[in-house]
Amino acid sequence: MAKLQIGFLIYPDVVQLDVMGAYQVFAFPPNTHVHLVGKNLSPMTSNEGLTLVPTTTLSDCPPLDVICVPGGGMGQVKVMQDQEILNFLQQQSQTARYVTSVCTGSLILAAASLLQGYKATCHWAFQDQLAMLGVEVVPQRVVIDRDRVTGAGVTSGLDFGLTLLGLLCGEEVAQMTQLMMEYCPEPPFNGGTPETAGEEVTQKLLQFGKPLLNAFLVQTRDTARRLNLESHQA
């Protein structure tokens, strides 16, 4: 039986946990083959400073059962306007069983015209921008709409991965994978959402991340204009 082909788009400044949370999930079952897809095979540095090495390229990547787009830092701005990458995503989406993303990767999917008319999610701080691209934003940790599966911010990659693995391989395999990882989170602080973190902490984080939010907003507006979606802009 042929293995499921699962590919993660990676690029300079990608958020490594957006990739590696779900990668850990998909790599466990014996019937999967997971690819790290880059523009070329050169090593690249993640947003956190880790070195990631692609295993295949845009041109050599086989047809994928699942294509997953993770979010990134400032480097994501370039990806949202990289026509070679956007074309690759469009091509893979034509035959993939699932077109997916983690965190702000959904903005890249939307830039490739692959989320308009779908329900989707992303990191809470960027949900308004996702809506500007004609996407029906659902503020949940994982959102499934037909063959589109999207995860919210960073750590949701684990929940996203397990949810999608259940769709691909059945709940028992997903449960075994969850048990193998001992995924039973008990966070030390009840502050993983703006509602639980409170206004003061939320505003401090937004201020800290303002340069990134503003850079993304400029690119999101440019993308909306390119896609003739100005009516969705705030």
C-alpha positions as CSV (number, residue, x, y, z in Angstrom):
1,M,0.0,0.0,0.0
2,A,1.4,3.4,-1.0
3,K,2.4,5.7,1.8
4,L,0.6,8.9,2.4
5,Q,2.6,11.8,1.1
6,I,2.6,14.8,3.5
7,G,4.5,17.9,2.7
8,F,5.3,21.0,4.8
9,L,6.3,24.2,3.0
10,I,9.3,25.7,4.7
11,Y,11.0,29.0,4.1
12,P,13.4,31.3,5.8
13,D,12.0,32.7,9.1
14,V,9.3,30.0,9.3
15,V,8.1,29.3,12.9
16,Q,9.6,25.9,13.6
17,L,6.9,24.7,16.0
18,D,4.3,25.4,13.4
19,V,6.1,22.8,11.4
20,M,7.4,20.4,14.0
21,G,4.3,20.0,16.2
22,A,2.3,18.5,13.3
23,Y,5.5,16.9,11.8
24,Q,5.9,14.8,15.0
25,V,2.3,13.6,14.6
26,F,2.5,12.7,11.0
27,A,5.9,11.0,11.2
28,F,4.8,8.4,13.7
29,P,2.5,6.1,11.7
30,P,4.4,3.7,9.4
31,N,2.2,4.5,6.4
32,T,3.3,8.1,6.0
33,H,6.2,9.9,4.3
34,V,6.7,13.4,5.4
35,H,8.5,16.0,3.2
36,L,10.0,19.4,4.0
37,V,9.5,21.4,0.8
38,G,11.7,24.3,0.0
39,K,12.4,26.5,-3.0
40,N,15.8,24.7,-3.1
41,L,17.7,22.3,-0.9
42,S,19.7,25.0,0.9
43,P,19.5,24.9,4.7
44,M,17.4,27.8,6.1
45,T,17.1,29.4,9.5
46,S,13.8,29.4,11.3
47,N,12.3,32.4,13.2
48,E,13.8,31.0,16.4
49,G,17.3,30.4,14.9
50,L,17.1,26.7,14.3
51,T,18.5,25.3,11.0
52,L,16.0,23.4,8.8
53,V,17.0,21.5,5.8
54,P,14.5,20.8,3.0
55,T,14.1,17.2,1.8
56,T,12.7,18.2,-1.6
57,T,12.0,21.2,-3.7
58,L,9.0,22.9,-5.3
59,S,9.9,21.4,-8.6
60,D,10.8,17.9,-7.4
61,C,8.0,17.5,-4.8
62,P,5.7,14.5,-5.6
63,P,2.0,14.9,-5.6
64,L,0.9,15.3,-2.0
65,D,-2.0,13.9,-0.1
66,V,-1.6,16.7,2.4
67,I,0.0,20.1,1.8
68,C,0.6,22.1,5.0
69,V,1.7,25.7,5.2
70,P,3.1,26.9,8.5
71,G,3.3,30.5,9.6
72,G,6.4,32.6,9.9
73,G,8.0,35.9,11.1
74,M,8.9,38.7,8.7
75,G,10.0,36.1,6.1
76,Q,6.4,35.2,5.6
77,V,5.8,38.6,4.0
78,K,8.0,37.6,1.1
79,V,6.3,34.3,0.7
80,M,2.8,35.9,0.4
81,Q,4.1,37.6,-2.8
82,D,6.3,34.8,-4.1
83,Q,4.5,33.7,-7.3
84,E,6.6,30.5,-7.6
85,I,5.4,29.3,-4.1
86,L,1.8,30.4,-4.7
87,N,1.8,28.5,-8.0
88,F,3.2,25.4,-6.3
89,L,0.4,25.5,-3.7
90,Q,-2.3,26.0,-6.3
91,Q,-0.9,23.0,-8.3
92,Q,-0.7,20.7,-5.3
93,S,-4.2,21.7,-4.2
94,Q,-5.7,20.3,-7.4
95,T,-4.9,16.7,-6.4
96,A,-4.3,16.9,-2.6
97,R,-6.8,15.3,-0.3
98,Y,-6.3,18.1,2.2
99,V,-5.0,21.6,1.9
100,T,-4.0,22.8,5.3
101,S,-2.2,25.4,7.4
102,V,-1.0,26.2,10.9
103,C,-1.0,29.6,12.5
104,T,-0.6,32.4,10.0
105,G,0.1,29.9,7.2
106,S,-3.6,30.4,6.3
107,L,-2.7,33.9,5.1
108,I,-0.4,32.3,2.6
109,L,-3.1,29.9,1.5
110,A,-5.4,32.9,1.1
111,A,-2.8,34.7,-0.9
112,A,-2.8,31.7,-3.3
113,S,-6.6,32.0,-3.6
114,L,-7.1,28.7,-1.8
115,L,-9.2,29.8,1.2
116,Q,-11.7,32.2,-0.2
117,G,-15.2,30.8,0.4
118,Y,-14.0,28.5,3.2
119,K,-14.1,28.7,6.9
120,A,-10.7,28.8,8.5
121,T,-8.7,29.9,11.5
122,C,-5.2,31.3,12.3
123,H,-3.4,32.9,15.3
124,W,-5.8,35.2,17.2
125,A,-3.8,38.3,16.5
126,F,-4.1,37.9,12.7
127,Q,-7.7,36.9,12.4
128,D,-8.8,40.3,11.2
129,Q,-6.2,40.1,8.5
130,L,-7.4,36.7,7.4
131,A,-10.9,38.1,7.1
132,M,-9.6,40.8,4.8
133,L,-8.7,38.1,2.3
134,G,-12.2,36.9,1.9
135,V,-12.0,34.0,4.4
136,E,-14.8,33.2,6.9
137,V,-12.8,33.2,10.1
138,V,-13.9,30.8,12.8
139,P,-12.0,31.5,16.1
140,Q,-11.4,27.8,17.0
141,R,-8.3,25.8,17.6
142,V,-8.9,23.6,14.6
143,V,-11.3,24.3,11.7
144,I,-12.4,21.7,9.1
145,D,-14.3,22.9,6.0
146,R,-14.5,20.2,3.4
147,D,-10.9,19.5,2.3
148,R,-9.5,22.5,4.1
149,V,-8.1,22.0,7.6
150,T,-6.5,24.9,9.5
151,G,-5.0,25.3,12.9
152,A,-4.8,28.4,15.1
153,G,-1.6,29.7,16.7
154,V,1.7,27.8,17.0
155,T,0.9,25.1,19.6
156,S,-2.4,24.2,17.8
157,G,-0.2,22.3,15.3
158,L,-0.4,19.4,17.7
159,D,-4.2,19.5,17.8
160,F,-4.4,20.1,14.1
161,G,-2.0,17.2,13.4
162,L,-3.9,14.8,15.5
163,T,-7.3,15.9,14.1
164,L,-6.1,15.5,10.5
165,L,-4.4,12.2,11.3
166,G,-7.7,10.9,12.6
167,L,-9.3,11.8,9.2
168,L,-6.4,10.2,7.3
169,C,-5.8,7.0,9.3
170,G,-8.6,6.6,11.7
171,E,-9.2,7.6,15.3
172,E,-7.3,4.7,16.8
173,V,-4.1,5.6,15.0
174,A,-4.5,9.2,16.1
175,Q,-5.1,8.1,19.7
176,M,-2.1,5.9,19.7
177,T,0.0,8.8,18.4
178,Q,-1.3,11.1,21.1
179,L,-0.5,8.5,23.7
180,M,3.0,8.0,22.3
181,M,3.6,11.8,22.6
182,E,2.0,11.8,26.1
183,Y,0.0,14.8,24.9
184,C,-2.0,15.7,27.9
185,P,-1.3,19.4,28.4
186,E,-1.5,21.0,31.7
187,P,-0.1,24.5,31.1
188,P,1.4,26.3,34.1
189,F,-0.6,29.4,33.4
190,N,-4.2,29.9,32.3
191,G,-3.3,32.5,29.7
192,G,-3.2,30.9,26.3
193,T,-5.9,33.1,24.8
194,P,-6.6,36.9,25.1
195,E,-9.7,36.1,27.2
196,T,-7.8,34.0,29.8
197,A,-4.6,36.1,29.7
198,G,-6.4,39.3,30.4
199,E,-6.3,42.8,28.8
200,E,-3.0,44.0,30.3
201,V,-0.9,41.0,29.2
202,T,-2.7,40.9,25.8
203,Q,-1.9,44.6,25.1
204,K,1.7,44.2,26.2
205,L,2.1,41.3,23.7
206,L,0.4,43.2,20.9
207,Q,2.8,46.1,21.5
208,F,5.8,43.8,21.5
209,G,4.6,42.3,18.2
210,K,3.5,45.5,16.6
211,P,6.3,45.6,13.9
212,L,5.3,42.1,12.7
213,L,1.6,42.9,12.8
214,N,2.1,46.1,10.8
215,A,4.4,44.4,8.2
216,F,1.8,41.7,7.8
217,L,-1.0,44.2,7.5
218,V,0.8,46.1,4.7
219,Q,1.2,42.8,2.8
220,T,-2.3,41.6,3.5
221,R,-3.7,44.8,2.1
222,D,-1.5,44.5,-1.0
223,T,-2.7,40.9,-1.4
224,A,-6.4,41.9,-1.0
225,R,-5.9,44.5,-3.8
226,R,-4.2,42.0,-6.0
227,L,-7.1,39.6,-5.5
228,N,-9.8,42.3,-5.9
229,L,-10.9,41.9,-2.3
230,E,-10.8,45.5,-1.2
231,S,-14.4,45.3,0.0
232,H,-13.2,43.0,2.8
233,Q,-10.6,45.4,4.1
234,A,-11.2,47.0,7.5
